[in-house]
Amino acid sequence: MIDLAQELLSLSQKMLSCAENKEWQALETIQAKRLLSVQKLEAEESKNLTKAESEIVSRLLHESRALEKQCEQLAAIQRKSFITEHSKISKGKAMKKAYGA
């Protein structure tokens, strides 16, 4: 289970890197892999873990979630930027049409 949690953290780090570099296609691919890791983790039996192992898994999952939140924030900023740009383009087209240019 620790291996799966480490894999999840690694994928979360890669997702954040893609978001920071605005590599949205790559991020989508990594996000799909990350989802599979989450599903595998959910299927694992955590009751067989020692207290120390459980704490390690918990720490790794918290770190993964923090990275995911950062990624979500960057995606939201990019989305807002796209919406703003689309709005400007639409207004420009409307003005062009209204004034017959």
C-alpha positions in Angstrom: 0.0 0.0 0.0 2.9 2.3 0.7 4.1 1.7 -2.9 0.7 2.7 -4.2 0.7 5.9 -2.1 4.2 6.8 -3.3 3.1 6.2 -6.9 0.1 8.5 -6.3 2.4 11.2 -4.9 4.7 10.9 -7.9 1.8 11.2 -10.3 0.5 14.2 -8.3 3.9 15.9 -8.6 3.9 15.3 -12.3 0.4 16.7 -12.7 1.4 19.9 -10.8 4.5 20.2 -13.0 2.3 19.9 -16.1 -0.2 22.5 -14.8 2.7 24.9 -14.0 4.0 24.5 -17.5 0.5 24.7 -19.0 0.9 21.2 -20.6 -2.8 20.4 -20.3 -2.8 17.3 -22.7 0.0 15.7 -20.7 -1.8 16.5 -17.5 -4.9 14.8 -18.7 -3.0 11.6 -19.4 -1.3 11.7 -16.0 -4.6 12.4 -14.3 -6.1 9.2 -15.8 -3.1 7.2 -14.5 -3.6 8.9 -11.1 -7.2 7.9 -11.0 -6.2 4.2 -11.5 -3.8 4.6 -8.6 -6.5 6.0 -6.4 -8.8 3.1 -7.3 -6.1 0.6 -6.5 -5.5 2.3 -3.1 -9.3 2.2 -2.3 -9.3 -1.5 -3.1 -6.3 -2.3 -0.8 -6.9 -3.6 2.8 -5.6 -1.0 5.2 -6.4 -3.0 8.3 -3.2 -5.1 7.7 -1.0 -2.0 8.0 1.1 -1.4 11.1 0.6 2.0 12.8 3.9 3.3 11.3 2.9 2.1 7.8 -0.5 3.7 8.3 1.1 7.0 9.2 3.4 6.9 6.2 0.4 6.2 3.9 -1.6 9.0 5.5 1.3 11.5 5.1 1.7 10.5 1.4 -2.0 10.8 0.8 -2.1 14.3 2.4 0.9 15.4 0.3 -0.8 14.1 -2.8 -4.0 15.9 -2.0 -2.2 19.2 -1.3 -0.5 18.9 -4.8 -3.9 18.1 -6.3 -5.3 21.3 -4.8 -2.5 23.4 -6.2 -3.1 21.8 -9.6 -6.8 22.6 -9.4 -6.0 26.2 -8.5 -3.8 26.5 -11.6 -6.4 24.9 -13.8 -9.0 27.3 -12.5 -6.8 30.3 -13.2 -6.2 29.0 -16.8 -9.9 28.4 -17.3 -10.7 32.0 -16.2 -8.1 33.2 -18.6 -9.6 31.3 -21.4 -13.1 32.6 -20.6 -11.8 36.1 -20.5 -10.0 35.7 -23.8 -13.1 34.1 -25.4 -15.3 37.0 -24.2 -13.0 39.5 -25.7 -12.9 37.7 -29.0 -16.7 37.4 -29.0 -17.2 41.1 -28.2 -14.8 42.0 -31.0 -16.7 39.9 -33.5 -20.0 41.4 -32.4 -18.6 45.0 -32.7 -17.2 44.1 -36.2 -20.6 42.8 -37.2 -22.5 45.7 -35.7 -20.3 48.3 -37.4 -20.1 46.4 -40.7 -16.3 46.3 -40.7 
